[in-house]
Amino acid sequence: MKYEKFTIFEYDSLVEGYVYGGVSFTGTHNRLLQEFYKEEDFPYYKLIRKGVRFCQYVGVLQIGNLIIEVLPKADKTPPRHERELWRKMLLGMLNAVDALTVHVPSFSALSLKQNSILDLYFEIFVTECEQLLHKGLVKKYRKVEGNSQALKGRLNFVLNIQQNLTHKERFYISHTTYDSENTLNCILLKVIKLLSKINRYTTITSRIGNLNLNFPELPDIHVSEKVFTRISYNRKTERYRNAVNIARMILLNLHPDVVGGKHHVLALMFDMNMLWERFVFKSLVKFKPQSYFVTAKSRKHFWRSKGSPTTIIPDIFIDTKDGEHVVLDTKWKNIGGEAPSVHDLRQMYAYSKFYNNAKTALVYPGLNFGLLAGNFLDEIITVHLKQAE
């Protein structure tokens, strides 16, 4: 199958008839995206005339043979030769927030150039499965019930009479067996079989085939969020964690087939607002002085009338060693070195007053470090209020 890949930046558009990176966006591509689109609360893109416009979600969207990689941008639309820079930035942020675990010396060892983040997830998953096979898959005890030619375990008299009255050579028994058929291995095999259908990364095609051959035959299981939340790790199964985490992202983001079930749909997309907030928080926790305490989403009530109280929720709250408080609010948007918007400043003013004149800061992304300092002019505001009265 021939795959067609588009690499764009967030808030970019794909329009029929235009060429992006040497690949023409056709009406067939547009129809695939329209089939996947849902009007109510669909977060990834919006429909426009003869095309789509993407939102703040970044990552990879694969529909059949169509692959769209959406990269973040902190400045104005970067030139196309900077795709690799922004791809590495996205991978670095995902790695920092534990959405991606890389066990190699550097990203370059994974042959990232010209490939998408989806390829990276596939390669990491395949590598993890290969290591698990090499060390031996985990085996567990499980109960087995059914007809057998040998009498072992416990004989179920009622079912044996019902099913084997005319088959004296069979016994309906229940017993315990020790093998590789357990939830962890079934999840991994389910993803391996899926990758054999949707993978377009040629360097791991043969490795996926080898995994298919070397894995034991296991039943196909239905997976949901509950299946993953029930998994508990111990000393023997801890080595499964990375592979299962990637399997969870792939399987739970696999959407129902569109266009009559002809196309697999995999949307591995991340909200840049949430990713940026989590990245800043994780970075502060990692590099802060020991005497500082950093918490995320510190919720407080600030207004109560009838009904439930209204809350104020700053993104990041810092307690300093001197008893001072610092409130940070992350904003994934480009202000181009200009002053913050009035709305953002009003929000920070509310945080400052509610937290006893705490220091506040807006944290924007950018390729260059910059600091714009200022003060809230309480005295001037008071004078204006008095004049207005």
C-alpha positions in Angstrom: 0.0 0.0 0.0 1.3 3.4 -0.9 1.2 5.9 1.9 0.9 9.6 1.5 2.2 11.8 4.3 1.6 15.5 5.1 3.7 17.3 7.7 2.2 20.6 8.8 2.1 22.9 11.9 -0.7 23.5 14.3 -3.5 25.8 13.0 -2.3 25.1 9.4 -4.9 24.2 6.7 -5.0 21.5 4.1 -7.0 22.5 1.0 -7.8 20.5 -2.1 -5.5 21.2 -5.1 -2.6 22.6 -3.1 0.8 20.8 -2.8 2.4 20.4 0.6 5.9 19.2 0.7 5.7 17.7 -2.7 2.4 15.8 -2.1 -0.9 17.1 -3.5 -3.9 17.2 -1.2 -6.7 15.7 -3.2 -10.5 15.4 -2.9 -10.0 11.7 -1.7 -7.9 12.9 1.2 -10.5 15.5 2.1 -13.3 13.0 2.0 -11.4 10.7 4.4 -11.0 13.6 6.9 -14.7 14.6 6.5 -15.8 11.0 7.3 -13.7 11.0 10.5 -15.0 14.5 11.5 -17.7 14.7 14.1 -19.3 18.1 14.6 -19.9 17.8 18.3 -16.8 18.4 20.4 -14.4 17.2 17.7 -11.0 18.6 18.8 -8.5 17.9 16.1 -9.6 20.1 13.2 -12.5 22.1 11.7 -14.0 21.7 8.2 -13.4 24.6 5.8 -14.2 25.1 2.1 -12.5 22.2 0.3 -10.3 21.3 3.2 -9.7 21.3 6.9 -8.0 23.6 9.4 -6.2 22.0 12.4 -6.5 23.2 15.9 -4.1 23.2 18.9 -3.7 19.4 18.8 -0.3 18.0 17.6 0.8 14.5 16.9 -0.1 12.1 14.1 -3.4 11.2 12.5 -3.5 8.1 10.2 -6.5 7.2 8.2 -5.9 4.3 5.9 -3.0 5.3 3.7 -3.2 9.0 4.7 -0.8 10.2 7.4 -0.9 13.7 8.7 1.8 14.8 11.2 1.0 18.1 13.0 3.9 19.8 14.7 3.9 22.5 17.3 5.1 26.1 16.8 5.9 28.7 19.4 6.6 31.5 16.9 5.1 32.4 13.5 4.8 29.6 11.0 8.4 28.2 10.8 10.0 27.4 7.4 9.7 23.9 6.2 13.4 23.1 6.8 12.8 23.5 10.6 10.4 20.5 10.7 13.0 18.3 12.2 13.7 20.9 15.0 10.1 21.1 16.0 9.6 17.4 15.8 12.5 16.9 18.2 11.0 19.6 20.5 7.7 17.8 20.5 9.4 14.5 21.3 11.4 16.1 24.1 8.3 17.5 25.7 6.5 14.2 25.5 9.5 12.5 27.0 9.6 15.1 29.8 6.0 14.5 30.8 6.3 10.7 30.7 4.1 10.3 27.6 7.2 8.8 25.9 9.9 6.7 27.4 13.1 6.4 25.3 15.7 3.9 26.2 18.4 5.0 23.7 21.3 7.5 24.1 19.6 10.0 21.8 16.7 10.5 19.5 19.0 10.3 16.5 19.6 6.6 17.2 15.9 6.0 16.3 16.3 7.3 12.7 13.8 10.1 13.2 14.5 12.1 10.1 11.6 12.1 7.6 9.6 9.9 10.0 6.7 10.8 12.3 6.2 10.5 16.0 3.9 7.6 15.2 6.9 5.7 13.7 8.8 6.4 16.9 6.1 5.0 19.1 5.9 1.9 16.9 9.7 1.4 17.0 9.8 1.8 20.8 6.9 -0.7 21.2 8.6 -3.3 18.9 11.9 -2.9 20.7 10.2 -3.4 24.1 8.4 -6.5 22.9 11.7 -7.9 21.5 13.3 -7.5 24.9 10.4 -9.1 26.6 10.6 -12.1 24.3 14.3 -12.4 24.7 14.0 -12.5 28.5 10.9 -14.7 28.4 7.2 -13.8 28.5 5.6 -13.8 32.0 3.6 -16.9 32.8 0.8 -17.1 35.3 -1.6 -19.7 36.7 -5.1 -19.6 35.3 -8.2 -21.8 35.7 -9.2 -23.9 32.7 -12.6 -25.5 32.3 -13.7 -27.8 29.4 -13.7 -31.3 27.9 -10.5 -33.3 28.0 -9.3 -36.8 27.0 -7.5 -37.1 30.4 -8.9 -36.9 33.8 -7.0 -34.3 35.8 -8.1 -31.6 38.2 -11.7 -31.6 39.3 -14.5 -33.4 37.5 -17.7 -31.3 37.0 -20.3 -34.1 37.3 -23.3 -32.0 36.1 -21.7 -30.7 33.0 -20.0 -34.0 32.3 -23.4 -35.8 32.2 -24.9 -33.0 30.1 -22.1 -33.0 27.5 -20.5 -36.4 27.6 -23.3 -38.9 28.2 -22.6 -40.5 24.8 -18.8 -39.7 24.9 -17.3 -41.9 27.6 -13.8 -41.1 26.4 -14.2 -37.4 27.4 -14.2 -35.7 30.8 -15.5 -32.2 31.6 -13.0 -31.0 34.1 -11.7 -27.8 35.7 -8.0 -27.4 36.5 -5.2 -24.9 36.9 -2.5 -24.5 34.2 0.7 -22.4 34.1 1.3 -20.7 30.7 1.7 -17.4 28.9 -2.0 -16.7 28.4 -2.6 -13.6 30.5 -3.9 -10.0 30.0 -0.4 -8.5 29.5 0.6 -10.8 26.7 -2.8 -10.7 25.1 -2.6 -6.9 24.9 0.9 -6.9 23.4 -0.1 -9.5 20.7 -3.2 -7.5 19.9 -1.1 -4.5 19.1 1.5 -6.5 17.2 -1.3 -7.9 14.9 -2.6 -4.3 14.5 0.8 -3.0 13.5 1.2 -5.6 10.9 -1.8 -3.9 9.2 -1.2 -0.2 9.7 2.6 0.2 10.0 4.2 2.0 7.1 7.7 2.3 8.7 9.6 -0.1 6.4 12.6 -0.6 8.8 10.5 -2.4 11.4 8.2 -4.4 9.1 10.3 -7.6 9.3 10.6 -7.1 13.1 6.9 -7.0 13.5 6.6 -10.2 11.4 9.1 -11.9 13.6 7.2 -10.9 16.7 4.0 -12.3 15.1 5.8 -15.6 14.5 7.5 -15.9 17.9 4.6 -14.9 20.1 2.5 -17.8 21.4 -1.1 -18.2 20.1 -3.3 -16.2 22.4 -7.0 -15.3 22.3 -8.1 -11.9 21.0 -9.4 -9.8 23.9 -11.6 -6.7 24.0 -9.7 -3.8 25.5 -11.1 -0.7 27.2 -9.9 1.8 29.7 -11.0 -0.5 32.5 -8.7 -3.3 31.3 -5.7 -1.0 31.7 -6.7 0.5 35.0 -7.0 -3.0 36.5 -3.5 -3.9 35.6 -1.1 -4.1 38.6 2.6 -4.5 38.3 4.9 -6.5 40.5 8.6 -7.4 40.5 8.0 -9.9 37.6 5.8 -7.7 35.4 7.3 -4.3 35.9 9.3 -4.7 32.7 6.0 -4.7 30.8 5.1 -1.2 31.9 6.6 0.8 29.0 5.2 -1.6 26.3 1.8 -1.7 27.9 1.7 2.1 28.2 2.3 2.5 24.5 -0.2 -0.3 23.7 -2.7 1.6 25.7 -2.2 4.8 23.7 -2.4 3.0 20.4 -5.5 0.9 21.2 -7.5 3.5 23.0 -6.9 6.0 20.2 -7.8 3.6 17.5 -11.2 4.8 16.2 -13.9 2.9 14.5 -13.2 2.3 10.8 -14.7 4.9 8.4 -15.9 4.6 4.8 -17.5 1.2 5.3 -14.8 -0.3 7.4 -12.1 0.0 4.8 -9.7 2.2 6.7 -8.1 1.9 10.1 -8.1 5.3 12.0 -5.4 6.0 14.6 -5.3 9.5 16.1 -2.3 10.0 18.4 -2.9 13.7 19.2 -1.9 15.8 22.2 -3.5 19.1 23.3 -0.6 21.6 23.3 -2.1 23.7 26.0 -2.1 20.8 28.4 1.2 19.5 27.2 2.9 22.9 27.7 1.4 23.2 31.2 2.6 19.7 32.1 6.0 20.3 30.6 6.6 23.5 32.6 5.4 21.8 35.8 7.7 18.8 35.3 10.6 21.0 34.5 10.1 23.1 37.6 9.9 20.0 39.8 13.1 18.6 38.3 15.2 21.7 38.6 13.8 23.5 41.6 15.8 24.1 44.8 15.0 21.5 47.6 13.4 24.1 49.8 10.8 25.0 47.2 7.4 23.2 46.8 5.7 23.1 43.4 2.1 22.0 43.0 -0.1 21.9 39.9 -3.7 23.0 39.6 -4.1 24.5 43.1 -7.9 24.8 43.4 -9.5 27.3 45.8 -13.0 28.7 46.2 -13.3 32.5 45.7 -17.0 33.1 45.3 -20.1 31.7 46.9 -23.7 32.6 46.2 -26.6 30.1 45.9 -25.5 26.7 44.8 -21.9 25.4 44.6 -19.0 27.8 45.0 -16.9 29.1 42.1 -13.3 28.1 42.1 -10.1 29.8 41.0 -7.5 27.4 39.6 -3.9 28.6 38.8 -1.9 26.2 36.7 1.2 26.1 39.0 1.6 27.2 42.6 5.1 27.6 44.2 5.9 28.0 47.9 9.3 29.5 48.4 11.7 29.0 51.3 10.9 32.5 52.6 7.2 31.8 52.8 6.4 33.7 49.6 4.0 32.4 47.1 4.4 32.5 43.3 1.6 31.8 40.9 2.4 30.7 37.3 -0.1 30.5 34.4 1.0 28.8 31.3 -0.2 30.0 27.9 0.7 28.2 24.7 0.5 31.1 22.3 2.9 33.4 20.6 2.8 37.1 21.7 5.8 38.1 19.6 7.6 39.9 22.3 4.7 42.3 22.9 2.8 42.9 26.1 0.4 40.2 27.3 -3.3 40.6 26.5 -5.6 42.5 28.9 -7.5 39.2 29.6 -4.3 37.5 30.7 -3.2 40.4 32.9 -6.6 40.6 34.6 -6.4 36.9 35.3 -3.0 37.3 36.9 -4.2 40.3 38.9 -7.0 38.1 40.4 -4.5 35.4 41.3 -2.2 38.0 43.0 -4.9 39.5 45.1 -6.6 36.3 46.1 -3.2 34.7 47.2 -2.3 37.7 49.4 -0.3 39.7 46.9 1.6 36.7 45.6 4.1 37.2 42.7 2.6 36.1 39.4 4.0 35.2 36.0 2.7 34.3 32.6 4.8 31.6 30.9 4.7 31.7 27.1 6.7 29.5 24.7 9.5 30.9 22.5 12.8 30.0 20.9 14.6 32.8 22.8 14.4 33.6 26.5 12.8 36.9 27.4 11.5 38.5 30.6 8.9 41.3 30.6 8.5 42.7 34.2 5.8 45.0 35.5 3.6 45.9 38.5 -0.1 46.2 39.1 -0.9 49.8 39.7 -3.2 49.5 42.7 -2.9 53.2 43.7 -3.8 54.5 40.2 -6.7 52.1 40.0 -8.0 53.3 43.4 -7.9 57.0 42.3 -9.8 56.2 39.1 -12.4 54.4 41.0 -12.9 57.4 43.4 -13.2 59.8 40.5 -15.7 57.6 38.9 -17.8 57.7 42.0 
